[in-house]
Amino acid sequence: MNAPSTLFLVDDHPMMRRGLRQILELEDDLQVIGEASNGGEVLALLAERQPDLILLDNNMPQMSGVEVLKQIRQQGYRGKVLLFTVSDAEEDVRDALRFGADGYLLKDMEPEQLLEQLRAVLRGQMAVSPALTSVLAQALRTPASASRADLTDRERQVLRMLATGQSNKMIGRKLGITEGTVKVHVKNLLHKLGLRTRVEAAVWVMENERARG
């Protein structure tokens, strides 16, 4: 049996942290290894612990979740970060993705949905509350000059697979190319489309497919 994925909870409300911990402790494949009530605490604790995923509230005193995200990325944390908040403001969503979030979820979701999204993020996919689709599309809208037509056939293949949350290794295996070659294609297609992250690319595909349909 594989070791459980480790999680760190960051929320200024003790009841919220307790509720999340109780939900997660029932799952064999997820393990909470720590929690914090503010940004300063999580920044200090990350020096000792490196969880697979940080579940991060945005509306906290002293330092917002987006600011915490920015700082832990600057510190070199390479794990997953998932914003879990009540804010559906476009600015918050845009900034979260800009600073390296792996998803953005609203707190009104059911526990089963949260668990599903956590596992999706741990598999390398993005997690976004359905209610935020239009907000994301607007926040990540790319310049009109950027289009799928600018990509090579191979880059279009990689983009489609990347948008479904597949890893570079998985994409390489399916296309019969090396993981290093996939990385080059991803870097090139992001540059051509004016995007910064795989999450932005996935949202770009979702928005453009909807527009074409």
PyRosetta script that sets phi, psi and omega in degrees:
from pyrosetta import init, pose_from_sequence

init()
pose = pose_from_sequence("MNAPSTLFLVDDHPMMRRGLRQILELEDDLQVIGEASNGGEVLALLAERQPDLILLDNNMPQMSGVEVLKQIRQQGYRGKVLLFTVSDAEEDVRDALRFGADGYLLKDMEPEQLLEQLRAVLRGQMAVSPALTSVLAQALRTPASASRADLTDRERQVLRMLATGQSNKMIGRKLGITEGTVKVHVKNLLHKLGLRTRVEAAVWVMENERARG")
pose.set_psi(1, 133.5)
pose.set_omega(1, 179.8)
pose.set_phi(2, -69.2)
pose.set_psi(2, 150.4)
pose.set_omega(2, 177.0)
pose.set_phi(3, -65.7)
pose.set_psi(3, 145.7)
pose.set_omega(3, -179.9)
pose.set_phi(4, -66.8)
pose.set_psi(4, 152.2)
pose.set_omega(4, 174.4)
pose.set_phi(5, -73.9)
pose.set_psi(5, 139.0)
pose.set_omega(5, -176.2)
pose.set_phi(6, -96.9)
pose.set_psi(6, 139.9)
pose.set_omega(6, -177.3)
pose.set_phi(7, -127.4)
pose.set_psi(7, 150.9)
pose.set_omega(7, 176.0)
pose.set_phi(8, -125.5)
pose.set_psi(8, 128.8)
pose.set_omega(8, -176.8)
pose.set_phi(9, -102.6)
pose.set_psi(9, 130.3)
pose.set_omega(9, 178.8)
pose.set_phi(10, -128.3)
pose.set_psi(10, 109.7)
pose.set_omega(10, -179.6)
pose.set_phi(11, -158.8)
pose.set_psi(11, 138.9)
pose.set_omega(11, -177.5)
pose.set_phi(12, -80.6)
pose.set_psi(12, -3.3)
pose.set_omega(12, 178.7)
pose.set_phi(13, -103.0)
pose.set_psi(13, 112.4)
pose.set_omega(13, -179.1)
pose.set_phi(14, -55.9)
pose.set_psi(14, -38.1)
pose.set_omega(14, -179.1)
pose.set_phi(15, -65.1)
pose.set_psi(15, -37.4)
pose.set_omega(15, 177.6)
pose.set_phi(16, -65.0)
pose.set_psi(16, -45.5)
pose.set_omega(16, 179.4)
pose.set_phi(17, -62.6)
pose.set_psi(17, -41.3)
pose.set_omega(17, -179.6)
pose.set_phi(18, -64.5)
pose.set_psi(18, -42.7)
pose.set_omega(18, 179.5)
pose.set_phi(19, -63.7)
pose.set_psi(19, -43.1)
pose.set_omega(19, 178.8)
pose.set_phi(20, -63.5)
pose.set_psi(20, -42.9)
pose.set_omega(20, 179.6)
pose.set_phi(21, -61.4)
pose.set_psi(21, -42.3)
pose.set_omega(21, -179.6)
pose.set_phi(22, -63.2)
pose.set_psi(22, -39.6)
pose.set_omega(22, 177.5)
pose.set_phi(23, -64.5)
pose.set_psi(23, -45.0)
pose.set_omega(23, -174.8)
pose.set_phi(24, -73.0)
pose.set_psi(24, -30.8)
pose.set_omega(24, -178.7)
pose.set_phi(25, -67.6)
pose.set_psi(25, -14.1)
pose.set_omega(25, 177.9)
pose.set_phi(26, -83.8)
pose.set_psi(26, -8.6)
pose.set_omega(26, -176.0)
pose.set_phi(27, -102.7)
pose.set_psi(27, 125.7)
pose.set_omega(27, -177.6)
pose.set_phi(28, -69.1)
pose.set_psi(28, -26.7)
pose.set_omega(28, -175.2)
pose.set_phi(29, -95.4)
pose.set_psi(29, 3.2)
pose.set_omega(29, 179.8)
pose.set_phi(30, -128.5)
pose.set_psi(30, 134.5)
pose.set_omega(30, -177.9)
pose.set_phi(31, -136.1)
pose.set_psi(31, 123.3)
pose.set_omega(31, 176.0)
pose.set_phi(32, -81.4)
pose.set_psi(32, 121.5)
pose.set_omega(32, -178.9)
pose.set_phi(33, -109.1)
pose.set_psi(33, 1.7)
pose.set_omega(33, 178.3)
pose.set_phi(34, 174.2)
pose.set_psi(34, 166.3)
pose.set_omega(34, 177.7)
pose.set_phi(35, -151.2)
pose.set_psi(35, 159.6)
pose.set_omega(35, -179.4)
pose.set_phi(36, -145.5)
pose.set_psi(36, 153.6)
pose.set_omega(36, -178.8)
pose.set_phi(37, -103.0)
pose.set_psi(37, -6.4)
pose.set_omega(37, 178.9)
pose.set_phi(38, -158.4)
pose.set_psi(38, 171.3)
pose.set_omega(38, -176.3)
pose.set_phi(39, -62.8)
pose.set_psi(39, -39.7)
pose.set_omega(39, -179.7)
pose.set_phi(40, -59.3)
pose.set_psi(40, -40.0)
pose.set_omega(40, -179.6)
pose.set_phi(41, -65.5)
pose.set_psi(41, -44.6)
pose.set_omega(41, -177.3)
pose.set_phi(42, -68.4)
pose.set_psi(42, -36.0)
pose.set_omega(42, 178.8)
pose.set_phi(43, -64.3)
pose.set_psi(43, -37.3)
pose.set_omega(43, 178.4)
pose.set_phi(44, -71.8)
pose.set_psi(44, -42.2)
pose.set_omega(44, -176.1)
pose.set_phi(45, -71.5)
pose.set_psi(45, -26.5)
pose.set_omega(45, 179.9)
pose.set_phi(46, -66.9)
pose.set_psi(46, -17.5)
pose.set_omega(46, 176.1)
pose.set_phi(47, -69.1)
pose.set_psi(47, -23.5)
pose.set_omega(47, -178.5)
pose.set_phi(48, -104.4)
pose.set_psi(48, -31.8)
pose.set_omega(48, -175.3)
pose.set_phi(49, -126.3)
pose.set_psi(49, 143.1)
pose.set_omega(49, 179.3)
pose.set_phi(50, -126.4)
pose.set_psi(50, 82.3)
pose.set_omega(50, -178.9)
pose.set_phi(51, -68.1)
pose.set_psi(51, 160.6)
pose.set_omega(51, 176.4)
pose.set_phi(52, -71.7)
pose.set_psi(52, -30.1)
pose.set_omega(52, -176.2)
pose.set_phi(53, -148.2)
pose.set_psi(53, 137.5)
pose.set_omega(53, 174.2)
pose.set_phi(54, -110.9)
pose.set_psi(54, 122.9)
pose.set_omega(54, 175.7)
pose.set_phi(55, -96.3)
pose.set_psi(55, 113.2)
pose.set_omega(55, -164.0)
pose.set_phi(56, -122.3)
pose.set_psi(56, 121.3)
pose.set_omega(56, 174.0)
pose.set_phi(57, -72.1)
pose.set_psi(57, 153.5)
pose.set_omega(57, 179.0)
pose.set_phi(58, -99.9)
pose.set_psi(58, -42.1)
pose.set_omega(58, -175.1)
pose.set_phi(59, -87.2)
pose.set_psi(59, 83.5)
pose.set_omega(59, 179.1)
pose.set_phi(60, -124.9)
pose.set_psi(60, 151.3)
pose.set_omega(60, 177.9)
pose.set_phi(61, -69.3)
pose.set_psi(61, 158.4)
pose.set_omega(61, 177.2)
pose.set_phi(62, 73.4)
pose.set_psi(62, -52.8)
pose.set_omega(62, -176.3)
pose.set_phi(63, -145.6)
pose.set_psi(63, 124.0)
pose.set_omega(63, -179.8)
pose.set_phi(64, -71.1)
pose.set_psi(64, 163.7)
pose.set_omega(64, 177.6)
pose.set_phi(65, -61.1)
pose.set_psi(65, -37.8)
pose.set_omega(65, 178.7)
pose.set_phi(66, -62.8)
pose.set_psi(66, -39.6)
pose.set_omega(66, 178.1)
pose.set_phi(67, -67.8)
pose.set_psi(67, -39.4)
pose.set_omega(67, 175.9)
pose.set_phi(68, -60.7)
pose.set_psi(68, -45.9)
pose.set_omega(68, 178.4)
pose.set_phi(69, -56.3)
pose.set_psi(69, -48.8)
pose.set_omega(69, -179.7)
pose.set_phi(70, -56.7)
pose.set_psi(70, -44.2)
pose.set_omega(70, -176.4)
pose.set_phi(71, -72.5)
pose.set_psi(71, -38.5)
pose.set_omega(71, -179.4)
pose.set_phi(72, -71.3)
pose.set_psi(72, -29.8)
pose.set_omega(72, 174.5)
pose.set_phi(73, -68.4)
pose.set_psi(73, -38.6)
pose.set_omega(73, 177.7)
pose.set_phi(74, -65.5)
pose.set_psi(74, -29.8)
pose.set_omega(74, 177.3)
pose.set_phi(75, -75.3)
pose.set_psi(75, -10.6)
pose.set_omega(75, 177.1)
pose.set_phi(76, 100.4)
pose.set_psi(76, 9.9)
pose.set_omega(76, 177.9)
pose.set_phi(77, -67.4)
pose.set_psi(77, 126.4)
pose.set_omega(77, -174.1)
pose.set_phi(78, -109.5)
pose.set_psi(78, 1.1)
pose.set_omega(78, -179.8)
pose.set_phi(79, -74.8)
pose.set_psi(79, -175.0)
pose.set_omega(79, -179.1)
pose.set_phi(80, -83.6)
pose.set_psi(80, 144.0)
pose.set_omega(80, 175.7)
pose.set_phi(81, -130.7)
pose.set_psi(81, 126.0)
pose.set_omega(81, -177.6)
pose.set_phi(82, -123.7)
pose.set_psi(82, 117.1)
pose.set_omega(82, 176.5)
pose.set_phi(83, -73.7)
pose.set_psi(83, 131.1)
pose.set_omega(83, -178.5)
pose.set_phi(84, -132.0)
pose.set_psi(84, 102.1)
pose.set_omega(84, -165.2)
pose.set_phi(85, -150.5)
pose.set_psi(85, 175.2)
pose.set_omega(85, 176.8)
pose.set_phi(86, -97.4)
pose.set_psi(86, -10.1)
pose.set_omega(86, -175.8)
pose.set_phi(87, -83.2)
pose.set_psi(87, 126.4)
pose.set_omega(87, 174.0)
pose.set_phi(88, -111.4)
pose.set_psi(88, 23.8)
pose.set_omega(88, -179.4)
pose.set_phi(89, -68.6)
pose.set_psi(89, 133.8)
pose.set_omega(89, -178.6)
pose.set_phi(90, -56.2)
pose.set_psi(90, -39.9)
pose.set_omega(90, -179.0)
pose.set_phi(91, -61.0)
pose.set_psi(91, -41.5)
pose.set_omega(91, 179.9)
pose.set_phi(92, -65.8)
pose.set_psi(92, -42.9)
pose.set_omega(92, 179.5)
pose.set_phi(93, -62.9)
pose.set_psi(93, -47.4)
pose.set_omega(93, -178.7)
pose.set_phi(94, -61.4)
pose.set_psi(94, -46.2)
pose.set_omega(94, -178.2)
pose.set_phi(95, -67.1)
pose.set_psi(95, -37.2)
pose.set_omega(95, 179.2)
pose.set_phi(96, -60.3)
pose.set_psi(96, -46.6)
pose.set_omega(96, 179.8)
pose.set_phi(97, -70.0)
pose.set_psi(97, -34.9)
pose.set_omega(97, 179.2)
pose.set_phi(98, -62.4)
pose.set_psi(98, -36.3)
pose.set_omega(98, -177.7)
pose.set_phi(99, -94.7)
pose.set_psi(99, 12.2)
pose.set_omega(99, 169.6)
pose.set_phi(100, 101.5)
pose.set_psi(100, 21.5)
pose.set_omega(100, 176.0)
pose.set_phi(101, -71.3)
pose.set_psi(101, 149.9)
pose.set_omega(101, 178.6)
pose.set_phi(102, -97.3)
pose.set_psi(102, 3.5)
pose.set_omega(102, 178.2)
pose.set_phi(103, 169.2)
pose.set_psi(103, 172.0)
pose.set_omega(103, -176.2)
pose.set_phi(104, -147.9)
pose.set_psi(104, 113.1)
pose.set_omega(104, -177.0)
pose.set_phi(105, -120.5)
pose.set_psi(105, 146.6)
pose.set_omega(105, 176.4)
pose.set_phi(106, -94.0)
pose.set_psi(106, 148.7)
pose.set_omega(106, -173.4)
pose.set_phi(107, -76.1)
pose.set_psi(107, -1.1)
pose.set_omega(107, -178.6)
pose.set_phi(108, -87.5)
pose.set_psi(108, 10.1)
pose.set_omega(108, -177.0)
pose.set_phi(109, -84.7)
pose.set_psi(109, 158.9)
pose.set_omega(109, 178.9)
pose.set_phi(110, -74.0)
pose.set_psi(110, 151.0)
pose.set_omega(110, 179.3)
pose.set_phi(111, -53.5)
pose.set_psi(111, -41.1)
pose.set_omega(111, -179.7)
pose.set_phi(112, -62.3)
pose.set_psi(112, -38.2)
pose.set_omega(112, 178.3)
pose.set_phi(113, -66.6)
pose.set_psi(113, -40.4)
pose.set_omega(113, 179.4)
pose.set_phi(114, -61.4)
pose.set_psi(114, -46.4)
pose.set_omega(114, -179.9)
pose.set_phi(115, -60.1)
pose.set_psi(115, -41.7)
pose.set_omega(115, 179.1)
pose.set_phi(116, -61.6)
pose.set_psi(116, -42.8)
pose.set_omega(116, -179.0)
pose.set_phi(117, -70.7)
pose.set_psi(117, -37.8)
pose.set_omega(117, 176.7)
pose.set_phi(118, -59.4)
pose.set_psi(118, -44.9)
pose.set_omega(118, -179.2)
pose.set_phi(119, -67.4)
pose.set_psi(119, -35.1)
pose.set_omega(119, 178.0)
pose.set_phi(120, -62.6)
pose.set_psi(120, -44.4)
pose.set_omega(120, 179.1)
pose.set_phi(121, -63.5)
pose.set_psi(121, -42.4)
pose.set_omega(121, 179.4)
pose.set_phi(122, -64.2)
pose.set_psi(122, -25.4)
pose.set_omega(122, 176.1)
pose.set_phi(123, -83.4)
pose.set_psi(123, -2.8)
pose.set_omega(123, 178.8)
pose.set_phi(124, 99.8)
pose.set_psi(124, 5.7)
pose.set_omega(124, 178.0)
pose.set_phi(125, -91.3)
pose.set_psi(125, 166.8)
pose.set_omega(125, 174.5)
pose.set_phi(126, -91.5)
pose.set_psi(126, 155.3)
pose.set_omega(126, 179.3)
pose.set_phi(127, -127.5)
pose.set_psi(127, 120.7)
pose.set_omega(127, -178.7)
pose.set_phi(128, -139.2)
pose.set_psi(128, 130.5)
pose.set_omega(128, 176.6)
pose.set_phi(129, -59.7)
pose.set_psi(129, 134.8)
pose.set_omega(129, -179.1)
pose.set_phi(130, -52.4)
pose.set_psi(130, -34.5)
pose.set_omega(130, -178.4)
pose.set_phi(131, -66.0)
pose.set_psi(131, -14.9)
pose.set_omega(131, -176.0)
pose.set_phi(132, -98.5)
pose.set_psi(132, 4.1)
pose.set_omega(132, -176.7)
pose.set_phi(133, -56.4)
pose.set_psi(133, -48.6)
pose.set_omega(133, -178.7)
pose.set_phi(134, -68.5)
pose.set_psi(134, -35.1)
pose.set_omega(134, 178.0)
pose.set_phi(135, -64.8)
pose.set_psi(135, -44.0)
pose.set_omega(135, 178.7)
pose.set_phi(136, -62.8)
pose.set_psi(136, -45.2)
pose.set_omega(136, -179.0)
pose.set_phi(137, -58.6)
pose.set_psi(137, -41.8)
pose.set_omega(137, 179.7)
pose.set_phi(138, -70.2)
pose.set_psi(138, -41.0)
pose.set_omega(138, -177.4)
pose.set_phi(139, -66.9)
pose.set_psi(139, -31.6)
pose.set_omega(139, -174.5)
pose.set_phi(140, -107.2)
pose.set_psi(140, 13.9)
pose.set_omega(140, -177.6)
pose.set_phi(141, -58.6)
pose.set_psi(141, 131.5)
pose.set_omega(141, -176.4)
pose.set_phi(142, -95.8)
pose.set_psi(142, 164.6)
pose.set_omega(142, 179.1)
pose.set_phi(143, -57.8)
pose.set_psi(143, 149.1)
pose.set_omega(143, -177.1)
pose.set_phi(144, -61.0)
pose.set_psi(144, -24.6)
pose.set_omega(144, -177.8)
pose.set_phi(145, -72.6)
pose.set_psi(145, -20.1)
pose.set_omega(145, -179.1)
pose.set_phi(146, -83.5)
pose.set_psi(146, 126.5)
pose.set_omega(146, 179.5)
pose.set_phi(147, -148.9)
pose.set_psi(147, 163.3)
pose.set_omega(147, 178.4)
pose.set_phi(148, -62.3)
pose.set_psi(148, -25.7)
pose.set_omega(148, -179.2)
pose.set_phi(149, -64.2)
pose.set_psi(149, -21.8)
pose.set_omega(149, 180.0)
pose.set_phi(150, -75.4)
pose.set_psi(150, -12.3)
pose.set_omega(150, -175.2)
pose.set_phi(151, -92.4)
pose.set_psi(151, 153.0)
pose.set_omega(151, 172.5)
pose.set_phi(152, -74.6)
pose.set_psi(152, 166.4)
pose.set_omega(152, 178.8)
pose.set_phi(153, -57.9)
pose.set_psi(153, -42.5)
pose.set_omega(153, -179.5)
pose.set_phi(154, -65.2)
pose.set_psi(154, -40.5)
pose.set_omega(154, 178.6)
pose.set_phi(155, -64.2)
pose.set_psi(155, -36.2)
pose.set_omega(155, 177.2)
pose.set_phi(156, -66.0)
pose.set_psi(156, -38.5)
pose.set_omega(156, 176.6)
pose.set_phi(157, -61.8)
pose.set_psi(157, -48.1)
pose.set_omega(157, -178.9)
pose.set_phi(158, -62.5)
pose.set_psi(158, -41.0)
pose.set_omega(158, -179.6)
pose.set_phi(159, -61.1)
pose.set_psi(159, -45.1)
pose.set_omega(159, 179.8)
pose.set_phi(160, -60.7)
pose.set_psi(160, -42.0)
pose.set_omega(160, -178.4)
pose.set_phi(161, -73.2)
pose.set_psi(161, -38.2)
pose.set_omega(161, 177.1)
pose.set_phi(162, -60.6)
pose.set_psi(162, -38.2)
pose.set_omega(162, -176.7)
pose.set_phi(163, -67.5)
pose.set_psi(163, -19.8)
pose.set_omega(163, 178.1)
pose.set_phi(164, -91.7)
pose.set_psi(164, 5.9)
pose.set_omega(164, 175.7)
pose.set_phi(165, 88.1)
pose.set_psi(165, 13.1)
pose.set_omega(165, -178.6)
pose.set_phi(166, -77.3)
pose.set_psi(166, 143.0)
pose.set_omega(166, -179.1)
pose.set_phi(167, -75.7)
pose.set_psi(167, 164.8)
pose.set_omega(167, 177.8)
pose.set_phi(168, -59.4)
pose.set_psi(168, -40.1)
pose.set_omega(168, -179.4)
pose.set_phi(169, -63.4)
pose.set_psi(169, -42.9)
pose.set_omega(169, -179.4)
pose.set_phi(170, -66.2)
pose.set_psi(170, -42.1)
pose.set_omega(170, 179.0)
pose.set_phi(171, -62.5)
pose.set_psi(171, -44.7)
pose.set_omega(171, 179.6)
pose.set_phi(172, -60.4)
pose.set_psi(172, -41.7)
pose.set_omega(172, -179.5)
pose.set_phi(173, -63.3)
pose.set_psi(173, -42.2)
pose.set_omega(173, -177.4)
pose.set_phi(174, -72.2)
pose.set_psi(174, -31.7)
pose.set_omega(174, -178.3)
pose.set_phi(175, -93.5)
pose.set_psi(175, -7.1)
pose.set_omega(175, 179.7)
pose.set_phi(176, 73.6)
pose.set_psi(176, 31.0)
pose.set_omega(176, 177.6)
pose.set_phi(177, -127.6)
pose.set_psi(177, 166.6)
pose.set_omega(177, -176.8)
pose.set_phi(178, -76.5)
pose.set_psi(178, 158.6)
pose.set_omega(178, 177.8)
pose.set_phi(179, -60.7)
pose.set_psi(179, -36.8)
pose.set_omega(179, 178.4)
pose.set_phi(180, -62.9)
pose.set_psi(180, -38.8)
pose.set_omega(180, 178.2)
pose.set_phi(181, -66.2)
pose.set_psi(181, -38.7)
pose.set_omega(181, 177.3)
pose.set_phi(182, -60.8)
pose.set_psi(182, -43.2)
pose.set_omega(182, 179.8)
pose.set_phi(183, -58.4)
pose.set_psi(183, -40.6)
pose.set_omega(183, 179.2)
pose.set_phi(184, -64.3)
pose.set_psi(184, -44.0)
pose.set_omega(184, 179.2)
pose.set_phi(185, -62.2)
pose.set_psi(185, -42.9)
pose.set_omega(185, 179.7)
pose.set_phi(186, -61.8)
pose.set_psi(186, -45.6)
pose.set_omega(186, 179.1)
pose.set_phi(187, -59.8)
pose.set_psi(187, -43.6)
pose.set_omega(187, -178.0)
pose.set_phi(188, -67.9)
pose.set_psi(188, -43.7)
pose.set_omega(188, -176.9)
pose.set_phi(189, -70.0)
pose.set_psi(189, -34.3)
pose.set_omega(189, 176.3)
pose.set_phi(190, -63.3)
pose.set_psi(190, -41.9)
pose.set_omega(190, 180.0)
pose.set_phi(191, -63.6)
pose.set_psi(191, -45.0)
pose.set_omega(191, -178.2)
pose.set_phi(192, -64.1)
pose.set_psi(192, -34.7)
pose.set_omega(192, -177.6)
pose.set_phi(193, -90.2)
pose.set_psi(193, -2.2)
pose.set_omega(193, 178.9)
pose.set_phi(194, 71.6)
pose.set_psi(194, 30.8)
pose.set_omega(194, -178.4)
pose.set_phi(195, -110.3)
pose.set_psi(195, 163.6)
pose.set_omega(195, -177.0)
pose.set_phi(196, -112.0)
pose.set_psi(196, -30.6)
pose.set_omega(196, -173.0)
pose.set_phi(197, -134.3)
pose.set_psi(197, 166.3)
pose.set_omega(197, 176.3)
pose.set_phi(198, -63.7)
pose.set_psi(198, -34.3)
pose.set_omega(198, 178.9)
pose.set_phi(199, -62.3)
pose.set_psi(199, -45.4)
pose.set_omega(199, 178.6)
pose.set_phi(200, -61.4)
pose.set_psi(200, -38.6)
pose.set_omega(200, 179.8)
pose.set_phi(201, -64.0)
pose.set_psi(201, -41.5)
pose.set_omega(201, 179.8)
pose.set_phi(202, -63.2)
pose.set_psi(202, -41.9)
pose.set_omega(202, 178.7)
pose.set_phi(203, -68.3)
pose.set_psi(203, -37.6)
pose.set_omega(203, 178.3)
pose.set_phi(204, -59.8)
pose.set_psi(204, -45.1)
pose.set_omega(204, 178.7)
pose.set_phi(205, -62.1)
pose.set_psi(205, -46.1)
pose.set_omega(205, -179.0)
pose.set_phi(206, -58.3)
pose.set_psi(206, -44.3)
pose.set_omega(206, -178.2)
pose.set_phi(207, -69.3)
pose.set_psi(207, -41.7)
pose.set_omega(207, -177.2)
pose.set_phi(208, -73.0)
pose.set_psi(208, -35.0)
pose.set_omega(208, 176.1)
pose.set_phi(209, -65.7)
pose.set_psi(209, -39.5)
pose.set_omega(209, 178.4)
pose.set_phi(210, -64.8)
pose.set_psi(210, -40.3)
pose.set_omega(210, -178.9)
pose.set_phi(211, -67.0)
pose.set_psi(211, -36.5)
pose.set_omega(211, -179.6)
pose.set_phi(212, -75.4)
pose.set_psi(212, -28.7)
pose.set_omega(212, -178.9)
pose.set_phi(213, -78.2)
pose.dump_pdb("model.pdb")
